[in-house]
Amino acid sequence: GPQDSGLPTRDAVVEPVATVQLPDGPAEMSEEDVAALVTRYNFADQERNPDGVFAKTLVDNGDDLTVTDLTTGLMWQRGGIDIMSHRSMRREVARVNGERFAGYEDWRLPTMAEALSLLEPEKLANNQYLHRCFSGEQPFVFVDATRKPGGQWFVDYKQGRAFWSSGTIPGGFGRLCRREK
């Protein structure tokens, strides 16, 4: 099975957690928009804010499939989706929801802010700026944001930053999230 998450279980977190509502929903973002977002939430983007720290509160949901960040209210896949085109990624999200992954059918691609919120200030595991509870097999992931004036945004956990690529990119990986009700 998956490796031990190294996280506390949800019922082990007794302190009340300060919550942060991250922007959700698809977006069209310029480089300036991304830089402003990184600054606003102090995300640990190695290019735009190398000293940033976003205080997460990750907990293990005990299903070997998901973790939740109590700070943002987001549940995340510990693993993810293999490399594919943006179009096939959309189909894969629909398939994951049709199968009710981990018992839910509202999984989606993360927004830029949501994907950036997982960045760690230093490389922790799998040579990535990411907690070891997450699989290392998705080094850069699609986010629900297109680039103004053109292209697709990603968050790269190996380089620890947001980056964009033109529409001709062979594809990207996925790590889906959902908002806990």
Protein Blocks (a to p, Z undefined) as FASTA:
>chain_A
ZZdehiacfklpmbdcddddddeddddddfklmmmmmmmnopacfklommbccdddddde
hlomaccdfknopacdfbbcddddfklmmmmmmmmmmnopghiakbccddfklmmmmpcf
bdfbghiacdfkbcfklmbccddddddfbdcddddfklopacdddfkbgbdcdddddddZ
Z
